[in-house]
Amino acid sequence: MRWFSLNRLTGVVLAAGLGLATSLSAQAQTPKAVVELFTSQGCSSCPPADQFLEELVSDQKDVVTLSYHVDYWDYFGWKDTLGSPVFTQRQKDYAKSRGDAQIYTPQVVVNGRGHMVGSDRRSVKNAIRKSSGMTVQVEAMLDDNALEVQLSGSLKEPGKKADVYLLGIDKEAVVEIQRGENAGTTQTYKNVVRSIMPIGMWSGAAEVFRLPRTALKMFDSKNWAVLVQTNSGEMPGEIIGAAFYDK
């Protein structure tokens, strides 16, 4: 497990990678939990966590699993081909929101709340088992003109709002690592987030968010996810709705 202080993390640049197909199917329409893994190709402690995430993708159909590649390992011999400062910033914001300054790889965050070592199978599975599930139902449709994301359900705190995010996903990426701590190995990564884009704020009533299809042309991921996440000021909070979509 590798730890880094907050002051070593800088930069926020929107990552590329989001594409949509006209036929959409939700893999986990109302999932029990969302598991976010922060990992890096340059971290020797990360492959066991990456493998565990792959197992979760196969075995836990009621869980949305996401893999974010951070960039702060890029200075130790190998530039992560999937990394982005956007994902480093998300990990940093989680630490600020919790108030514990705990940033390391591999790190798992469950439902936007507690964190644990990404390779700690027992702790991750316990967190999933204890999850009370999502309170928001997420559905989406894509026609010739726009993407529509429909939300229904309730906010736990009336009067508050939640952020709605659209994520571009590569379901699998195989990388030959030539330098750094994992030099000479070939690693397989599942459900790799390539972009994360806010598309609106939700107030708790049934609502539809529309995004022009022309705005999606710049992205090229073949799969995508929607997250509905509470916030505290600028910091992310609990994830209360999610769906993972195949093309």
N, C-alpha and C positions, 0 to 999 in steps of 0.2 A: 504494500500500500504506500503510495507516494503523496506527500503533503506539500502544499504551496501556500504561501501567505497571500492575502488579498492584494497587497500592493505590487505584486508581480504580474497581475492580470490587467491588461489594457486592451482597448479597441472594441468597437462595435460596428461590424459591416454586415449587411444582409447577405446571407449565403445564397448561392444560386441553386436551383434544382426543384422545380415543381411542375408536374405535367398531369393532365387529366384525360381520361377516356370517357366516351359517351355512355358506356354501360358501367354503372357503379354498383358495387355490392359491399355492404358493411361486414367486416370480419367479426367485429364485436360491437353490435349496435348499442347495447347498454352494458358496458363492461363492469366487472367487479372492481378493477383497479387499473391504474396507469403506472408502469414501471419505467423510469428514465435512467439510463446508464450513461455516465460521463466517463469516457475512455480515451485512449490514445494509442496509436501504432508504435510510439516510442517508449512505452512503459512496459517493462518486463512483467509487472504484476497484473497486467490487464488481460492477457489471453484467457485465463481461467474464467474471468467474469464475462468475456465475450462469448465463450462457449456456453456458459450457464444461460446467458440471454437467448442464445440459439435454442436451447432446450425449452425455455419458457415459451418462445414463439411457437414451438411444435406442440407442447403439452398443455399450455394454459390458454385455451381459446376464449376464455372470458376475461382476459387481461390484454390491454394494449401495451406493447413493449416497444420502447424507442431507444436508439443508440445515438448519442451525441459525441462527436470527436472534438476535443478541445485542442487549442493550439500552443499551450505553454510548454509542451514537450518538444516543440520544433527546434529549440535551441540546444538540444542535446544529441545532435548527430543525424536526425532524420525528420524531415518535414512531413507531417501527417497529410496524406493525399485527400483525406476526407474532413480535415479539421477546419475550423473557422473561429474567429474571435467572437462571433455571435453566440456560439455555444459556450465558450468560456465565460462570456458575460452572463448567460443564463445561470450557469453554475455559481458565479459570483453573486448574482442577485438572490439566489436561494439562500446562500450563506448569510447575506445581509438580512434577509427576511427572518431567518431563524435567530439571528443574533449570536451565532456561535463561531463564525469565521472558519468553518471547517470545509476546506477545499482540497480534494485529493483525487487520485485515480487509483483503482476504479471505484467510483462512488455511485450508489443507487439512491434515487429519491422516489418514494412511493406516494402517489397522489399529491405531489407537490409539498409534502410535509416532512416526515422524518427521513433521515438518511442513514446509510449503512455501507459497509464495504461490499462492493459489487460481487465479489466471489463468495460471500458469506451466505450460502444457500439457505441455511436454517433461518437466519434473520429475515432474509428477503421473503421467503415463503410464509413465515409467521406474519409479516406485515401485510402480505396479500390476503391471508386467511382472516385477519382481523379487520380488513377493510369492510366498511358498511355499504359499499357500492356507490354508484353515481346517482345523483338526484336529478340530473338533467338528461333528457333524451335528445339525441342528435341524429338528424336525418339530412341527407343531401341529394340533390338532383342536378344534372347538368344537361342543358339543352344547347341549341345552336348559338344562343346569345349570352347566356350567363350561367354561373354556378349559384345555386340556391342552397343555403344552409338553414334548416328549420330547427328551432330549439323550443322545447316545452319542458315543464317541470317547475321547480321552485328554487329560490335562493334560501339558504339557511338563515341569513340575516336580511330581513325586509329593509328596503331602502338602499341597500348596497348594490353594486354592479359587478359584473364579471367580464373579463376580457375573452374574446373569441379569436382563436388562432387557427390558421391553416398551415399545415406542415407538408413539405414535399419529402417523399420517402423513397429510398432505394431499398427494395426488399433484401437484396444481397449484394455484397461487394467483396471480391477476392483480391487481395493485395500481396504482392511479393515485396517484402521489406528488405532493403539492401544495406541499411546502416542503422546505427543506434542499438539499443538494448535487445531488440528482437531481430537483429540482422541475420539474414540467411533463412528466415522462416516465411511461410505463406499463411496468411491469416484470413479467415472468413468472418465477415461482419453481417449481421442481420438487422433489418429495419433501421437502416442508417438515415438519420434526418439530414437532409441537404439544404433545407430552407425552413424558416419559420416567419410567418407574416401575420400581423394582426389585421383582422377584417371587420372589427366592430366591438361594441360593448353591449352586454345583455343586462336588462333591468329586472328580469324575472318572469315577465309575461311571455306568452307564446309569441314568437317573433321569427321573421325571416330575414336573413342577410343575403344580399345579392352582390356578386362580384362579376363584372363584365368579362366575358370569355377572352376578349382581346388583351386583358391585363395578365392572362396566364401564358401567353405565347413565349415569354422570355424564359420560362422554366421548362425543364426536360425530365423531371422525375416521373416514373410510371405509376406510382402509388402515392397516397396522401392520407393525412389524418386531420381530425379536428379536435382541438382541446378547448374546453370552457373552464376558465381559471379565475378564481377570485383574486383580488389584489389589495394591497395595503399601500396606498400612495403609488409609488413607482415599482414596488416590489411584488413578485408573484406570491400567491397564496395557494390555497387548496384547489386541486383539480376536481371539479364537480360534474363534468360531462366530457365524454370522449367517444370517438369512433375511428376505426381504421378502415380505409377503403382500398379495395383492389380495382384495377382497371377492368 
